[in-house]
Amino acid sequence: MNNIFFLKEDDVFIIAEIGKNFIQVEAERPREEYINTAKELIKEAKSAGANAVKFQTHHVEDEQLQINIESPHFSGKDRYHWVKRNTEIATLAFWQEVKKYCDELGITFFSTPMSRGAAIKLAKVSVPLWKVGSGDILDFVMLDYLAATGKPIIISSGMSTLEEVDKAIKFLKARTDKIVLLHCVSKYPCLPEELNLKTIEFFQKRYNIPIGFSDHSIGYESAIVAVNMGAVVVEKHFSFNRDFWGPDHKVSMTPAEFKQMVTAIRNKQTVDLTNYGEEVKVLQDDEAVFRPVFRKSLMAGQDIKKGEVLSQEKIYAMRPQSYAKGLPSEEYEKILNKKVIKNLKKYDPIILEILE
């Protein structure tokens, strides 16, 4: 574990997930206001004892098709314009300034790329590790790029079946040994009794890699239970106020709450580990509703002429899979380096019938 995070053997890597919580109101605000808010959140996370702050990075061009669709956890805001807004706010210059501030404070900065294009942007900021969100566990286009960087990859398992987690871990293990899998239930918020925390122990036995916990419940008891079960990473959303506008504030911890959690973890608070579910991985019905919105399809990343080979840069994995009509993103290896038998326009779906 210390080879990945440069921590002592018994340390827990605690992440303040700021995500996009520097956006607090629906109305557009000046760029400097977003940066200043991000810095204020970073400062509070450092003061609360976090090892790292994590954000979310978008690149609308290769992430989201311009289709009117909403996420169940953020109704009233279509995904395309939300992703586009975040792409325009959080430019390379934005992340460079945020990263510089983190370096000055002595806290690790990294971010979840929501597509390969977003990862390429973040690579220019020299992030030390990657986080893959639950919605992208099968985005093999992006995972292939991330693994090739040689940097550690933390990947969440929410809204996924056991078969899908198996598939993602197998894909990554063929490319890297720097993998941490987080147990996660994609519900916003998630009741503690719905977390089935015994999945942590199940993952430990099944994959023989470091296991952590990405928590969407309110409070921190579940995080303490997870650490007692051996979780080496804890990730919690972080905000000044759960009533702010946006998808993640409502499941966030305030700085004071986060500090209490960190203190309990560092003091090695113990709990009784009975009655925390079963050693299985279950896709819950309330998680499944996210899949049509967040899963991805394989699409042409540029105009491609008949007879051309589908190289990596010509392939996009894009949301929403339920409308995109391309092969599921986990079929990436089946199409890579294959010739197309017809002309494709950018954003045309890639299906087996158009391959030689």
Secondary structure as a PSIPRED ss2 file (coil, helix, strand):
# PSIPRED VFORMAT (PSIPRED V4.0)

   1 M C   1.000  0.000  0.000
   2 N H   0.000  1.000  0.000
   3 N H   0.000  1.000  0.000
   4 I H   0.000  1.000  0.000
   5 F H   0.000  1.000  0.000
   6 F C   1.000  0.000  0.000
   7 L C   1.000  0.000  0.000
   8 K C   1.000  0.000  0.000
   9 E C   1.000  0.000  0.000
  10 D C   1.000  0.000  0.000
  11 D C   1.000  0.000  0.000
  12 V C   1.000  0.000  0.000
  13 F E   0.000  0.000  1.000
  14 I E   0.000  0.000  1.000
  15 I E   0.000  0.000  1.000
  16 A E   0.000  0.000  1.000
  17 E E   0.000  0.000  1.000
  18 I E   0.000  0.000  1.000
  19 G E   0.000  0.000  1.000
  20 K C   1.000  0.000  0.000
  21 N C   1.000  0.000  0.000
  22 F C   1.000  0.000  0.000
  23 I C   1.000  0.000  0.000
  24 Q C   1.000  0.000  0.000
  25 V C   1.000  0.000  0.000
  26 E C   1.000  0.000  0.000
  27 A C   1.000  0.000  0.000
  28 E C   1.000  0.000  0.000
  29 R C   1.000  0.000  0.000
  30 P C   1.000  0.000  0.000
  31 R H   0.000  1.000  0.000
  32 E H   0.000  1.000  0.000
  33 E H   0.000  1.000  0.000
  34 Y H   0.000  1.000  0.000
  35 I H   0.000  1.000  0.000
  36 N H   0.000  1.000  0.000
  37 T H   0.000  1.000  0.000
  38 A H   0.000  1.000  0.000
  39 K H   0.000  1.000  0.000
  40 E H   0.000  1.000  0.000
  41 L H   0.000  1.000  0.000
  42 I H   0.000  1.000  0.000
  43 K H   0.000  1.000  0.000
  44 E H   0.000  1.000  0.000
  45 A H   0.000  1.000  0.000
  46 K H   0.000  1.000  0.000
  47 S H   0.000  1.000  0.000
  48 A H   0.000  1.000  0.000
  49 G C   1.000  0.000  0.000
  50 A C   1.000  0.000  0.000
  51 N C   1.000  0.000  0.000
  52 A E   0.000  0.000  1.000
  53 V E   0.000  0.000  1.000
  54 K E   0.000  0.000  1.000
  55 F E   0.000  0.000  1.000
  56 Q E   0.000  0.000  1.000
  57 T E   0.000  0.000  1.000
  58 H C   1.000  0.000  0.000
  59 H C   1.000  0.000  0.000
  60 V H   0.000  1.000  0.000
  61 E H   0.000  1.000  0.000
  62 D H   0.000  1.000  0.000
  63 E C   1.000  0.000  0.000
  64 Q E   0.000  0.000  1.000
  65 L C   1.000  0.000  0.000
  66 Q C   1.000  0.000  0.000
  67 I C   1.000  0.000  0.000
  68 N C   1.000  0.000  0.000
  69 I C   1.000  0.000  0.000
  70 E E   0.000  0.000  1.000
  71 S C   1.000  0.000  0.000
  72 P C   1.000  0.000  0.000
  73 H C   1.000  0.000  0.000
  74 F C   1.000  0.000  0.000
  75 S C   1.000  0.000  0.000
  76 G C   1.000  0.000  0.000
  77 K C   1.000  0.000  0.000
  78 D E   0.000  0.000  1.000
  79 R H   0.000  1.000  0.000
  80 Y H   0.000  1.000  0.000
  81 H H   0.000  1.000  0.000
  82 W H   0.000  1.000  0.000
  83 V H   0.000  1.000  0.000
  84 K H   0.000  1.000  0.000
  85 R H   0.000  1.000  0.000
  86 N H   0.000  1.000  0.000
  87 T H   0.000  1.000  0.000
  88 E H   0.000  1.000  0.000
  89 I H   0.000  1.000  0.000
  90 A C   1.000  0.000  0.000
  91 T C   1.000  0.000  0.000
  92 L H   0.000  1.000  0.000
  93 A H   0.000  1.000  0.000
  94 F H   0.000  1.000  0.000
  95 W H   0.000  1.000  0.000
  96 Q H   0.000  1.000  0.000
  97 E H   0.000  1.000  0.000
  98 V H   0.000  1.000  0.000
  99 K H   0.000  1.000  0.000
 100 K H   0.000  1.000  0.000
 101 Y H   0.000  1.000  0.000
 102 C H   0.000  1.000  0.000
 103 D H   0.000  1.000  0.000
 104 E H   0.000  1.000  0.000
 105 L H   0.000  1.000  0.000
 106 G C   1.000  0.000  0.000
 107 I C   1.000  0.000  0.000
 108 T E   0.000  0.000  1.000
 109 F E   0.000  0.000  1.000
 110 F E   0.000  0.000  1.000
 111 S E   0.000  0.000  1.000
 112 T E   0.000  0.000  1.000
 113 P E   0.000  0.000  1.000
 114 M C   1.000  0.000  0.000
 115 S C   1.000  0.000  0.000
 116 R H   0.000  1.000  0.000
 117 G H   0.000  1.000  0.000
 118 A H   0.000  1.000  0.000
 119 A H   0.000  1.000  0.000
 120 I H   0.000  1.000  0.000
 121 K H   0.000  1.000  0.000
 122 L H   0.000  1.000  0.000
 123 A H   0.000  1.000  0.000
 124 K C   1.000  0.000  0.000
 125 V C   1.000  0.000  0.000
 126 S C   1.000  0.000  0.000
 127 V C   1.000  0.000  0.000
 128 P C   1.000  0.000  0.000
 129 L C   1.000  0.000  0.000
 130 W E   0.000  0.000  1.000
 131 K E   0.000  0.000  1.000
 132 V E   0.000  0.000  1.000
 133 G C   1.000  0.000  0.000
 134 S H   0.000  1.000  0.000
 135 G H   0.000  1.000  0.000
 136 D H   0.000  1.000  0.000
 137 I C   1.000  0.000  0.000
 138 L C   1.000  0.000  0.000
 139 D C   1.000  0.000  0.000
 140 F H   0.000  1.000  0.000
 141 V H   0.000  1.000  0.000
 142 M H   0.000  1.000  0.000
 143 L H   0.000  1.000  0.000
 144 D H   0.000  1.000  0.000
 145 Y H   0.000  1.000  0.000
 146 L H   0.000  1.000  0.000
 147 A H   0.000  1.000  0.000
 148 A H   0.000  1.000  0.000
 149 T C   1.000  0.000  0.000
 150 G C   1.000  0.000  0.000
 151 K C   1.000  0.000  0.000
 152 P C   1.000  0.000  0.000
 153 I E   0.000  0.000  1.000
 154 I E   0.000  0.000  1.000
 155 I E   0.000  0.000  1.000
 156 S E   0.000  0.000  1.000
 157 S C   1.000  0.000  0.000
 158 G C   1.000  0.000  0.000
 159 M C   1.000  0.000  0.000
 160 S C   1.000  0.000  0.000
 161 T C   1.000  0.000  0.000
 162 L H   0.000  1.000  0.000
 163 E H   0.000  1.000  0.000
 164 E H   0.000  1.000  0.000
 165 V H   0.000  1.000  0.000
 166 D H   0.000  1.000  0.000
 167 K H   0.000  1.000  0.000
 168 A H   0.000  1.000  0.000
 169 I H   0.000  1.000  0.000
 170 K H   0.000  1.000  0.000
 171 F H   0.000  1.000  0.000
 172 L H   0.000  1.000  0.000
 173 K H   0.000  1.000  0.000
 174 A C   1.000  0.000  0.000
 175 R C   1.000  0.000  0.000
 176 T C   1.000  0.000  0.000
 177 D C   1.000  0.000  0.000
 178 K C   1.000  0.000  0.000
 179 I E   0.000  0.000  1.000
 180 V E   0.000  0.000  1.000
 181 L E   0.000  0.000  1.000
 182 L E   0.000  0.000  1.000
 183 H E   0.000  0.000  1.000
 184 C E   0.000  0.000  1.000
 185 V C   1.000  0.000  0.000
 186 S C   1.000  0.000  0.000
 187 K C   1.000  0.000  0.000
 188 Y C   1.000  0.000  0.000
 189 P C   1.000  0.000  0.000
 190 C C   1.000  0.000  0.000
 191 L C   1.000  0.000  0.000
 192 P H   0.000  1.000  0.000
 193 E H   0.000  1.000  0.000
 194 E H   0.000  1.000  0.000
 195 L C   1.000  0.000  0.000
 196 N C   1.000  0.000  0.000
 197 L C   1.000  0.000  0.000
 198 K C   1.000  0.000  0.000
 199 T H   0.000  1.000  0.000
 200 I H   0.000  1.000  0.000
 201 E H   0.000  1.000  0.000
 202 F H   0.000  1.000  0.000
 203 F H   0.000  1.000  0.000
 204 Q H   0.000  1.000  0.000
 205 K H   0.000  1.000  0.000
 206 R H   0.000  1.000  0.000
 207 Y H   0.000  1.000  0.000
 208 N C   1.000  0.000  0.000
 209 I C   1.000  0.000  0.000
 210 P C   1.000  0.000  0.000
 211 I E   0.000  0.000  1.000
 212 G E   0.000  0.000  1.000
 213 F E   0.000  0.000  1.000
 214 S E   0.000  0.000  1.000
 215 D E   0.000  0.000  1.000
 216 H C   1.000  0.000  0.000
 217 S C   1.000  0.000  0.000
 218 I C   1.000  0.000  0.000
 219 G C   1.000  0.000  0.000
 220 Y C   1.000  0.000  0.000
 221 E H   0.000  1.000  0.000
 222 S H   0.000  1.000  0.000
 223 A H   0.000  1.000  0.000
 224 I H   0.000  1.000  0.000
 225 V H   0.000  1.000  0.000
 226 A H   0.000  1.000  0.000
 227 V H   0.000  1.000  0.000
 228 N H   0.000  1.000  0.000
 229 M C   1.000  0.000  0.000
 230 G C   1.000  0.000  0.000
 231 A C   1.000  0.000  0.000
 232 V C   1.000  0.000  0.000
 233 V E   0.000  0.000  1.000
 234 V E   0.000  0.000  1.000
 235 E E   0.000  0.000  1.000
 236 K E   0.000  0.000  1.000
 237 H E   0.000  0.000  1.000
 238 F E   0.000  0.000  1.000
 239 S C   1.000  0.000  0.000
 240 F C   1.000  0.000  0.000
 241 N C   1.000  0.000  0.000
 242 R C   1.000  0.000  0.000
 243 D C   1.000  0.000  0.000
 244 F C   1.000  0.000  0.000
 245 W C   1.000  0.000  0.000
 246 G C   1.000  0.000  0.000
 247 P C   1.000  0.000  0.000
 248 D C   1.000  0.000  0.000
 249 H H   0.000  1.000  0.000
 250 K H   0.000  1.000  0.000
 251 V H   0.000  1.000  0.000
 252 S C   1.000  0.000  0.000
 253 M E   0.000  0.000  1.000
 254 T C   1.000  0.000  0.000
 255 P H   0.000  1.000  0.000
 256 A H   0.000  1.000  0.000
 257 E H   0.000  1.000  0.000
 258 F H   0.000  1.000  0.000
 259 K H   0.000  1.000  0.000
 260 Q H   0.000  1.000  0.000
 261 M H   0.000  1.000  0.000
 262 V H   0.000  1.000  0.000
 263 T H   0.000  1.000  0.000
 264 A H   0.000  1.000  0.000
 265 I H   0.000  1.000  0.000
 266 R H   0.000  1.000  0.000
 267 N C   1.000  0.000  0.000
 268 K C   1.000  0.000  0.000
 269 Q C   1.000  0.000  0.000
 270 T C   1.000  0.000  0.000
 271 V C   1.000  0.000  0.000
 272 D C   1.000  0.000  0.000
 273 L C   1.000  0.000  0.000
 274 T C   1.000  0.000  0.000
 275 N C   1.000  0.000  0.000
 276 Y C   1.000  0.000  0.000
 277 G C   1.000  0.000  0.000
 278 E C   1.000  0.000  0.000
 279 E C   1.000  0.000  0.000
 280 V C   1.000  0.000  0.000
 281 K C   1.000  0.000  0.000
 282 V C   1.000  0.000  0.000
 283 L C   1.000  0.000  0.000
 284 Q C   1.000  0.000  0.000
 285 D H   0.000  1.000  0.000
 286 D H   0.000  1.000  0.000
 287 E H   0.000  1.000  0.000
 288 A H   0.000  1.000  0.000
 289 V C   1.000  0.000  0.000
 290 F C   1.000  0.000  0.000
 291 R H   0.000  1.000  0.000
 292 P H   0.000  1.000  0.000
 293 V H   0.000  1.000  0.000
 294 F H   0.000  1.000  0.000
 295 R C   1.000  0.000  0.000
 296 K C   1.000  0.000  0.000
 297 S E   0.000  0.000  1.000
 298 L E   0.000  0.000  1.000
 299 M E   0.000  0.000  1.000
 300 A E   0.000  0.000  1.000
 301 G C   1.000  0.000  0.000
 302 Q C   1.000  0.000  0.000
 303 D C   1.000  0.000  0.000
 304 I E   0.000  0.000  1.000
 305 K C   1.000  0.000  0.000
 306 K C   1.000  0.000  0.000
 307 G C   1.000  0.000  0.000
 308 E C   1.000  0.000  0.000
 309 V E   0.000  0.000  1.000
 310 L C   1.000  0.000  0.000
 311 S C   1.000  0.000  0.000
 312 Q H   0.000  1.000  0.000
 313 E H   0.000  1.000  0.000
 314 K H   0.000  1.000  0.000
 315 I E   0.000  0.000  1.000
 316 Y E   0.000  0.000  1.000
 317 A E   0.000  0.000  1.000
 318 M E   0.000  0.000  1.000
 319 R E   0.000  0.000  1.000
 320 P C   1.000  0.000  0.000
 321 Q H   0.000  1.000  0.000
 322 S H   0.000  1.000  0.000
 323 Y H   0.000  1.000  0.000
 324 A H   0.000  1.000  0.000
 325 K C   1.000  0.000  0.000
 326 G C   1.000  0.000  0.000
 327 L C   1.000  0.000  0.000
 328 P E   0.000  0.000  1.000
 329 S H   0.000  1.000  0.000
 330 E H   0.000  1.000  0.000
 331 E H   0.000  1.000  0.000
 332 Y H   0.000  1.000  0.000
 333 E H   0.000  1.000  0.000
 334 K H   0.000  1.000  0.000
 335 I H   0.000  1.000  0.000
 336 L C   1.000  0.000  0.000
 337 N C   1.000  0.000  0.000
 338 K C   1.000  0.000  0.000
 339 K E   0.000  0.000  1.000
 340 V E   0.000  0.000  1.000
 341 I C   1.000  0.000  0.000
 342 K C   1.000  0.000  0.000
 343 N C   1.000  0.000  0.000
 344 L E   0.000  0.000  1.000
 345 K C   1.000  0.000  0.000
 346 K C   1.000  0.000  0.000
 347 Y C   1.000  0.000  0.000
 348 D C   1.000  0.000  0.000
 349 P E   0.000  0.000  1.000
 350 I C   1.000  0.000  0.000
 351 I C   1.000  0.000  0.000
 352 L H   0.000  1.000  0.000
 353 E H   0.000  1.000  0.000
 354 I H   0.000  1.000  0.000
 355 L E   0.000  0.000  1.000
 356 E C   1.000  0.000  0.000
